[in-house]
Amino acid sequence: MKKLPIVASVLLAALIIGGAIAFGGKSTSSNQMVQNVSMEGEKQIIEIDAKGGYSPKLTTAKAGVPTILRLKTNGTYDCSSAVSVPALGFQKTLEATGVTDIEVSSQLAQGTLEGVCAMGMYNFSVKFL
């Protein structure tokens, strides 16, 4: 007789957990489009946050337009503060909190531009279309 309440409790717990897994909302953050590209006058501005990696990791922007790659930090003390953009010859340790603008000429705003942290753990890409 004592086994019946235990079995019922286990089954109820399994149903609750199974329901939470089956009907629980999945995060859509990986599917959401991030609006990190804007125009200021004749220049295209691409904003990328650097903290615990780079966000967003992939950006699509217009090719052939003078561009500013704007790296923003806010209490960043990890390796994403030491960034390199090899195609631009850019390498710098960013301030822990601040904004760093990197000029990208219209001639270099072509194809895919990649950035990486000093340890190679984190990266970002800008696809110019």
Backbone torsions as a table, in degrees:
resi	resn	phi	psi	omega
1	MET	NA	-33.2	-178.9
2	LYS	-72.3	-22.3	-178.0
3	LYS	-73.0	-28.8	-177.4
4	LEU	-61.4	-48.3	178.0
5	PRO	-63.5	-34.5	179.7
6	ILE	-67.8	-45.9	179.3
7	VAL	-62.7	-42.7	179.3
8	ALA	-63.4	-40.3	178.7
9	SER	-64.5	-42.3	179.3
10	VAL	-64.7	-43.5	178.7
11	LEU	-63.7	-42.0	178.8
12	LEU	-63.2	-43.4	178.4
13	ALA	-62.8	-41.7	179.0
14	ALA	-63.1	-40.8	178.1
15	LEU	-64.6	-41.9	-179.8
16	ILE	-65.1	-46.7	-179.8
17	ILE	-65.4	-44.5	178.5
18	GLY	-61.2	-41.0	178.0
19	GLY	-65.3	-39.8	178.9
20	ALA	-63.8	-39.2	179.2
21	ILE	-70.4	-45.5	-176.2
22	ALA	-69.5	-40.2	-173.9
23	PHE	-107.5	-3.2	179.1
24	GLY	-67.5	143.4	-179.8
25	GLY	-71.3	136.2	174.6
26	LYS	-87.6	147.4	177.5
27	SER	-66.8	134.0	178.9
28	THR	-102.3	11.1	-175.8
29	SER	-59.7	-32.8	179.7
30	SER	-74.1	-19.2	-179.4
31	ASN	-97.2	-10.5	-176.5
32	GLN	-79.0	139.1	175.5
33	MET	-82.2	131.7	178.9
34	VAL	-99.3	127.4	178.9
35	GLN	-91.1	86.0	-178.4
36	ASN	-114.1	12.3	178.8
37	VAL	-118.1	129.0	178.6
38	SER	-142.5	171.2	177.6
39	MET	-114.0	135.4	172.0
40	GLU	-125.8	102.2	-175.0
41	GLY	65.8	-124.0	-179.1
42	GLU	-94.2	0.8	-176.2
43	LYS	-107.2	143.0	175.4
44	GLN	-91.0	130.1	-179.8
45	ILE	-109.9	126.2	176.5
46	ILE	-115.9	117.8	-179.2
47	GLU	-100.6	129.4	178.1
48	ILE	-130.8	127.4	177.0
49	ASP	-85.7	134.6	178.7
50	ALA	-116.5	104.3	174.8
51	LYS	-171.7	115.7	-176.7
52	GLY	63.9	31.6	-174.8
53	GLY	118.0	-165.6	-178.6
54	TYR	-121.8	138.8	-178.8
55	SER	-137.1	126.5	-2.9
56	PRO	-77.1	159.5	179.3
57	LYS	-76.0	-29.8	-178.8
58	LEU	-129.8	129.3	178.7
59	THR	-127.0	141.1	173.3
60	THR	-111.2	129.7	-177.8
61	ALA	-138.0	169.1	-178.2
62	LYS	-80.2	131.8	-180.0
63	ALA	-76.2	153.0	173.6
64	GLY	75.6	13.2	-179.5
65	VAL	-112.3	132.0	174.9
66	PRO	-53.8	132.4	-170.0
67	THR	-131.3	146.6	169.9
68	ILE	-114.9	122.1	174.0
69	LEU	-91.3	109.9	-174.3
70	ARG	-103.2	109.2	178.8
71	LEU	-95.3	125.3	-176.9
72	LYS	-115.2	131.8	176.9
73	THR	-120.1	151.5	178.0
74	ASN	-150.2	92.4	-176.9
75	GLY	68.3	40.4	-177.2
76	THR	-92.6	114.4	-179.9
77	TYR	-124.7	11.6	179.4
78	ASP	-99.8	-174.9	-174.4
79	CYS	-68.5	-13.3	177.7
80	SER	-69.3	-10.5	175.8
81	SER	-79.0	-15.0	176.2
82	ALA	-103.8	97.0	-170.3
83	VAL	-111.8	147.9	176.9
84	SER	-133.6	135.0	172.5
85	VAL	-122.8	88.5	-171.5
86	PRO	-54.9	-40.6	-177.4
87	ALA	-63.0	-22.7	179.7
88	LEU	-101.2	-3.6	-175.5
89	GLY	67.4	26.6	-176.6
90	PHE	-100.9	130.6	174.8
91	GLN	-150.6	125.9	-175.6
92	LYS	-160.3	149.0	168.5
93	THR	-94.2	117.4	-176.3
94	LEU	-76.4	154.4	172.4
95	GLU	-61.2	151.4	-179.2
96	ALA	-60.0	-36.0	176.3
97	THR	-137.1	122.8	179.8
98	GLY	161.0	-168.3	-178.4
99	VAL	-131.5	133.0	176.7
100	THR	-124.3	123.2	178.4
101	ASP	-99.6	133.8	177.1
102	ILE	-118.1	121.2	179.6
103	GLU	-77.1	133.2	175.2
104	VAL	-124.3	114.6	-178.5
105	SER	-67.1	162.1	179.3
106	SER	-62.6	-30.1	178.1
107	GLN	-68.5	-33.2	-179.8
108	LEU	-89.1	-11.3	178.8
109	ALA	-82.5	62.5	-178.0
110	GLN	-138.7	151.6	175.0
111	GLY	64.3	-137.1	-179.0
112	THR	-119.2	128.7	177.3
113	LEU	-105.8	128.4	-176.7
114	GLU	-120.3	143.2	175.6
115	GLY	-125.4	153.4	-176.9
116	VAL	-148.3	151.4	175.8
117	CYS	-78.0	169.4	-176.2
118	ALA	-61.9	-30.0	-178.5
119	MET	-91.4	-7.3	-178.3
120	GLY	78.1	9.4	-179.1
121	MET	-78.2	-38.6	-174.5
122	TYR	-118.2	145.9	177.3
123	ASN	-147.7	167.1	173.2
124	PHE	-145.6	157.3	179.4
125	SER	-135.3	143.6	172.8
126	VAL	-120.5	117.9	177.0
127	LYS	-97.1	118.7	177.1
128	PHE	-94.0	118.5	-179.1
129	LEU	-114.5	NA	NA
